[in-house]
Amino acid sequence: MERRIHKYLKKNSKVSQHVAKLLGGMLAGLTFCDGAWLHRPQVSPFHTKTGRDTSIGSALNYVPKEYWSSFLLPPEEYSYVLLDYEQQEPVIAAHLAGCNALLDIYSAGDIYEHLACLLDDPRLGRPQVKRLLIAQLYGISEKRLVEDFGVPSSLVRSWVNKVKEATNPISSYLDRIGRTIQQNKVATSLDWRYAIDVKDPFNSLRNWSIQATGADIMRRACLGFDAAKIPLLLTNHDSFLIQVKTSNIEEEVEKAITLLEVASADVLSGFKLKTKVEMTLS
């Protein structure tokens, strides 16, 4: 890891300098156990408002994933596999708001690609449409989107309106739930409760139920991995880093994917989130 830090420090890019700083902090916090150096992030349950995992300091999930393969080394005969829920946030929003049309689109394919075809603008590929939809969920302003896309506000407004129309009633549901949380001064999910602070911005409250539902799913998945005796090394928002035997990797990954589907179905009234293998390190 020291060699990697030195390598990144020699580069001029801000990302490389940032990664070097994070790795340096991780290196300082390593502990030696059973003949190996282990990284254990600091965990504080009181730094999260929604129940999502919240790391403090130089944690692995702050390092861009493209760098992970350069310093993560599984034990001999084992592999690390990163599993990721696909399009989790818009699906949760659709479930909560009763937007069955979007759930049907997700079941049949890809939400962002479908919306890109619907908008039918050569300037909008999947990444741009994803940005538009996530902006709706987080309450990101039209002004910010104009800056991001570098196009006139009238065009951004047209795109936003089309996305809202295609995903109706998600936007109105989020507005309503945000006001309800504000009035009640408390937010609750299946097994998480958060007392509202007067400083909490409305957009944070508006988005709270999406994040808290994701956290409900994450906790059930963690319990499932523990019950199945599959080592879970890291949770990162909606992804899970597990350790499996390389000789039995396909069966173990299939078992883990089923486990994640069950966890999502337990929270989403039987609706299963799709899961993909985002990374494999052997």
C-alpha positions as a Python dict, from the first residue, in 0.01 Angstrom:
ca = {
    (1, 'M'): (0, 0, 0),
    (2, 'E'): (291, 234, 71),
    (3, 'R'): (410, 186, -288),
    (4, 'R'): (61, 267, -416),
    (5, 'I'): (44, 583, -207),
    (6, 'H'): (382, 696, -341),
    (7, 'K'): (266, 623, -697),
    (8, 'Y'): (-54, 826, -661),
    (9, 'L'): (128, 1114, -491),
    (10, 'K'): (352, 1154, -796),
    (11, 'K'): (47, 1216, -1016),
    (12, 'N'): (-93, 1566, -1055),
    (13, 'S'): (-462, 1481, -1080),
    (14, 'K'): (-687, 1577, -790),
    (15, 'V'): (-840, 1227, -781),
    (16, 'S'): (-498, 1061, -743),
    (17, 'Q'): (-401, 1305, -467),
    (18, 'H'): (-734, 1240, -295),
    (19, 'V'): (-688, 863, -317),
    (20, 'A'): (-334, 892, -179),
    (21, 'K'): (-466, 1089, 118),
    (22, 'L'): (-741, 834, 188),
    (23, 'L'): (-503, 540, 157),
    (24, 'G'): (-259, 716, 390),
    (25, 'G'): (-532, 749, 650),
    (26, 'M'): (-627, 384, 606),
    (27, 'L'): (-263, 277, 638),
    (28, 'A'): (-231, 467, 964),
    (29, 'G'): (-536, 287, 1099),
    (30, 'L'): (-442, -70, 1002),
    (31, 'T'): (-427, -333, 1274),
    (32, 'F'): (-215, -650, 1265),
    (33, 'C'): (-415, -965, 1338),
    (34, 'D'): (-356, -1333, 1262),
    (35, 'G'): (-54, -1258, 1045),
    (36, 'A'): (-226, -996, 830),
    (37, 'W'): (-292, -624, 829),
    (38, 'L'): (-663, -547, 856),
    (39, 'H'): (-858, -230, 780),
    (40, 'R'): (-1148, -160, 1013),
    (41, 'P'): (-1342, 162, 944),
    (42, 'Q'): (-1481, 366, 1229),
    (43, 'V'): (-1856, 317, 1258),
    (44, 'S'): (-2090, 555, 1437),
    (45, 'P'): (-2464, 479, 1432),
    (46, 'F'): (-2537, 834, 1547),
    (47, 'H'): (-2393, 992, 1232),
    (48, 'T'): (-2675, 858, 1013),
    (49, 'K'): (-3020, 1013, 977),
    (50, 'T'): (-3172, 741, 763),
    (51, 'G'): (-3008, 421, 885),
    (52, 'R'): (-2779, 402, 580),
    (53, 'D'): (-2419, 304, 651),
    (54, 'T'): (-2212, 612, 735),
    (55, 'S'): (-1834, 586, 751),
    (56, 'I'): (-1604, 833, 919),
    (57, 'G'): (-1248, 915, 819),
    (58, 'S'): (-1042, 719, 566),
    (59, 'A'): (-1285, 438, 487),
    (60, 'L'): (-1260, 213, 181),
    (61, 'N'): (-1596, 320, 40),
    (62, 'Y'): (-1462, 673, -9),
    (63, 'V'): (-1196, 541, -248),
    (64, 'P'): (-1319, 525, -614),
    (65, 'K'): (-1387, 164, -710),
    (66, 'E'): (-1148, 169, -1005),
    (67, 'Y'): (-863, 181, -751),
    (68, 'W'): (-981, -110, -536),
    (69, 'S'): (-810, -382, -739),
    (70, 'S'): (-473, -215, -681),
    (71, 'F'): (-471, -270, -305),
    (72, 'L'): (-738, -529, -218),
    (73, 'L'): (-594, -881, -210),
    (74, 'P'): (-824, -1169, -115),
    (75, 'P'): (-680, -1460, 89),
    (76, 'E'): (-544, -1751, -112),
    (77, 'E'): (-821, -1964, -267),
    (78, 'Y'): (-1078, -1687, -207),
    (79, 'S'): (-1230, -1407, -415),
    (80, 'Y'): (-1393, -1076, -330),
    (81, 'V'): (-1721, -1005, -509),
    (82, 'L'): (-1901, -670, -506),
    (83, 'L'): (-2277, -710, -554),
    (84, 'D'): (-2492, -408, -632),
    (85, 'Y'): (-2866, -346, -634),
    (86, 'E'): (-2967, -208, -974),
    (87, 'Q'): (-3152, 126, -985),
    (88, 'Q'): (-3248, 91, -621),
    (89, 'E'): (-3355, 446, -541),
    (90, 'P'): (-3602, 505, -828),
    (91, 'V'): (-3754, 161, -769),
    (92, 'I'): (-3800, 233, -398),
    (93, 'A'): (-3958, 568, -487),
    (94, 'A'): (-4190, 397, -736),
    (95, 'H'): (-4291, 138, -476),
    (96, 'L'): (-4363, 397, -206),
    (97, 'A'): (-4556, 623, -446),
    (98, 'G'): (-4749, 343, -613),
    (99, 'C'): (-4600, 415, -956),
    (100, 'N'): (-4672, 74, -1106),
    (101, 'A'): (-4580, 187, -1457),
    (102, 'L'): (-4219, 247, -1350),
    (103, 'L'): (-4206, -86, -1164),
    (104, 'D'): (-4323, -262, -1480),
    (105, 'I'): (-4053, -85, -1683),
    (106, 'Y'): (-3791, -197, -1431),
    (107, 'S'): (-3912, -556, -1435),
    (108, 'A'): (-3891, -561, -1815),
    (109, 'G'): (-3560, -381, -1857),
    (110, 'D'): (-3377, -61, -1761),
    (111, 'I'): (-3557, 249, -1628),
    (112, 'Y'): (-3297, 499, -1751),
    (113, 'E'): (-3275, 353, -2100),
    (114, 'H'): (-3654, 352, -2129),
    (115, 'L'): (-3675, 718, -2027),
    (116, 'A'): (-3394, 805, -2270),
    (117, 'C'): (-3600, 656, -2554),
    (118, 'L'): (-3906, 843, -2429),
    (119, 'L'): (-3727, 1179, -2420),
    (120, 'D'): (-3576, 1105, -2764),
    (121, 'D'): (-3301, 1368, -2751),
    (122, 'P'): (-2950, 1289, -2883),
    (123, 'R'): (-2804, 1492, -2596),
    (124, 'L'): (-2954, 1253, -2344),
    (125, 'G'): (-2799, 911, -2301),
    (126, 'R'): (-2847, 680, -2005),
    (127, 'P'): (-2609, 876, -1770),
    (128, 'Q'): (-2786, 1207, -1841),
    (129, 'V'): (-3133, 1060, -1791),
    (130, 'K'): (-3017, 901, -1468),
    (131, 'R'): (-2903, 1244, -1354),
    (132, 'L'): (-3246, 1392, -1435),
    (133, 'L'): (-3436, 1122, -1247),
    (134, 'I'): (-3207, 1125, -942),
    (135, 'A'): (-3238, 1506, -939),
    (136, 'Q'): (-3615, 1462, -908),
    (137, 'L'): (-3573, 1228, -611),
    (138, 'Y'): (-3327, 1460, -434),
    (139, 'G'): (-3503, 1784, -520),
    (140, 'I'): (-3205, 1923, -714),
    (141, 'S'): (-3291, 2263, -860),
    (142, 'E'): (-3344, 2347, -1225),
    (143, 'K'): (-3064, 2604, -1195),
    (144, 'R'): (-2818, 2335, -1088),
    (145, 'L'): (-2922, 2111, -1379),
    (146, 'V'): (-2875, 2399, -1624),
    (147, 'E'): (-2519, 2434, -1495),
    (148, 'D'): (-2459, 2058, -1518),
    (149, 'F'): (-2594, 2016, -1871),
    (150, 'G'): (-2490, 2353, -2012),
    (151, 'V'): (-2818, 2405, -2199),
    (152, 'P'): (-3095, 2671, -2175),
    (153, 'S'): (-3328, 2655, -1874),
    (154, 'S'): (-3630, 2613, -2104),
    (155, 'L'): (-3484, 2287, -2237),
    (156, 'V'): (-3400, 2156, -1890),
    (157, 'R'): (-3754, 2244, -1777),
    (158, 'S'): (-3895, 2047, -2069),
    (159, 'W'): (-3682, 1742, -1983),
    (160, 'V'): (-3773, 1762, -1614),
    (161, 'N'): (-4145, 1789, -1689),
    (162, 'K'): (-4132, 1487, -1920),
    (163, 'V'): (-3951, 1281, -1656),
    (164, 'K'): (-4205, 1387, -1392),
    (165, 'E'): (-4491, 1296, -1623),
    (166, 'A'): (-4343, 953, -1697),
    (167, 'T'): (-4284, 884, -1327),
    (168, 'N'): (-4607, 1032, -1189),
    (169, 'P'): (-4698, 1034, -897),
    (170, 'I'): (-4346, 1005, -749),
    (171, 'S'): (-4274, 1380, -732),
    (172, 'S'): (-4605, 1471, -569),
    (173, 'Y'): (-4569, 1178, -325),
    (174, 'L'): (-4223, 1297, -215),
    (175, 'D'): (-4352, 1653, -168),
    (176, 'R'): (-4640, 1524, 41),
    (177, 'I'): (-4430, 1292, 257),
    (178, 'G'): (-4176, 1569, 315),
    (179, 'R'): (-4448, 1802, 445),
    (180, 'T'): (-4594, 1526, 664),
    (181, 'I'): (-4254, 1457, 822),
    (182, 'Q'): (-4206, 1830, 880),
    (183, 'Q'): (-4545, 1862, 1052),
    (184, 'N'): (-4506, 1548, 1265),
    (185, 'K'): (-4144, 1636, 1354),
    (186, 'V'): (-4052, 1269, 1325),
    (187, 'A'): (-3978, 1028, 1042),
    (188, 'T'): (-4025, 651, 1064),
    (189, 'S'): (-3960, 349, 845),
    (190, 'L'): (-3997, -23, 920),
    (191, 'D'): (-3733, -25, 1194),
    (192, 'W'): (-3582, 323, 1201),
    (193, 'R'): (-3700, 643, 1365),
    (194, 'Y'): (-3554, 991, 1327),
    (195, 'A'): (-3651, 1299, 1526),
    (196, 'I'): (-3657, 1605, 1299),
    (197, 'D'): (-3428, 1898, 1365),
    (198, 'V'): (-3539, 2248, 1268),
    (199, 'K'): (-3221, 2275, 1059),
    (200, 'D'): (-3311, 1975, 840),
    (201, 'P'): (-3371, 2105, 485),
    (202, 'F'): (-3699, 2013, 319),
    (203, 'N'): (-3529, 1823, 35),
    (204, 'S'): (-3357, 1600, 292),
    (205, 'L'): (-3692, 1519, 454),
    (206, 'R'): (-3852, 1471, 112),
    (207, 'N'): (-3591, 1208, 25),
    (208, 'W'): (-3574, 1052, 373),
    (209, 'S'): (-3818, 765, 313),
    (210, 'I'): (-3625, 648, 5),
    (211, 'Q'): (-3297, 632, 196),
    (212, 'A'): (-3453, 478, 505),
    (213, 'T'): (-3622, 207, 298),
    (214, 'G'): (-3286, 132, 137),
    (215, 'A'): (-3141, 103, 486),
    (216, 'D'): (-3421, -136, 589),
    (217, 'I'): (-3323, -356, 295),
    (218, 'M'): (-2952, -329, 374),
    (219, 'R'): (-2995, -441, 735),
    (220, 'R'): (-3201, -745, 633),
    (221, 'A'): (-2938, -835, 374),
    (222, 'C'): (-2664, -811, 638),
    (223, 'L'): (-2857, -1044, 868),
    (224, 'G'): (-2911, -1279, 575),
    (225, 'F'): (-2539, -1293, 493),
    (226, 'D'): (-2463, -1366, 858),
    (227, 'A'): (-2723, -1646, 874),
    (228, 'A'): (-2587, -1795, 549),
    (229, 'K'): (-2228, -1771, 684),
    (230, 'I'): (-2116, -1564, 385),
    (231, 'P'): (-1845, -1320, 502),
    (232, 'L'): (-1965, -964, 442),
    (233, 'L'): (-1668, -727, 437),
    (234, 'L'): (-1831, -397, 345),
    (235, 'T'): (-2162, -230, 274),
    (236, 'N'): (-2151, 75, 49),
    (237, 'H'): (-2494, 238, 20),
    (238, 'D'): (-2661, -27, -200),
    (239, 'S'): (-2368, -260, -267),
    (240, 'F'): (-2212, -545, -68),
    (241, 'L'): (-1854, -675, -74),
    (242, 'I'): (-1845, -1046, 12),
    (243, 'Q'): (-1575, -1311, 32),
    (244, 'V'): (-1635, -1646, -139),
    (245, 'K'): (-1432, -1954, -225),
    (246, 'T'): (-1293, -1918, -576),
    (247, 'S'): (-1352, -2286, -652),
    (248, 'N'): (-1721, -2243, -571),
    (249, 'I'): (-1769, -1883, -680),
    (250, 'E'): (-2067, -1926, -914),
    (251, 'E'): (-2276, -2115, -660),
    (252, 'E'): (-2183, -1877, -378),
    (253, 'V'): (-2262, -1566, -584),
    (254, 'E'): (-2596, -1714, -691),
    (255, 'K'): (-2675, -1783, -326),
    (256, 'A'): (-2582, -1425, -233),
    (257, 'I'): (-2796, -1278, -511),
    (258, 'T'): (-3096, -1482, -397),
    (259, 'L'): (-3035, -1358, -44),
    (260, 'L'): (-3035, -995, -164),
    (261, 'E'): (-3355, -1050, -362),
    (262, 'V'): (-3526, -1193, -54),
    (263, 'A'): (-3411, -896, 160),
    (264, 'S'): (-3559, -648, -88),
    (265, 'A'): (-3883, -844, -122),
    (266, 'D'): (-3924, -846, 258),
    (267, 'V'): (-3929, -466, 256),
    (268, 'L'): (-4096, -392, -79),
    (269, 'S'): (-4407, -605, -25),
    (270, 'G'): (-4276, -894, -236),
    (271, 'F'): (-4115, -687, -513),
    (272, 'K'): (-3758, -801, -581),
    (273, 'L'): (-3475, -568, -672),
    (274, 'K'): (-3240, -688, -942),
    (275, 'T'): (-2876, -746, -850),
    (276, 'K'): (-2559, -738, -1057),
    (277, 'V'): (-2197, -837, -997),
    (278, 'E'): (-2012, -505, -1015),
    (279, 'M'): (-1662, -632, -943),
    (280, 'T'): (-1473, -958, -885),
    (281, 'L'): (-1122, -968, -736),
    (282, 'S'): (-933, -1298, -721),
}
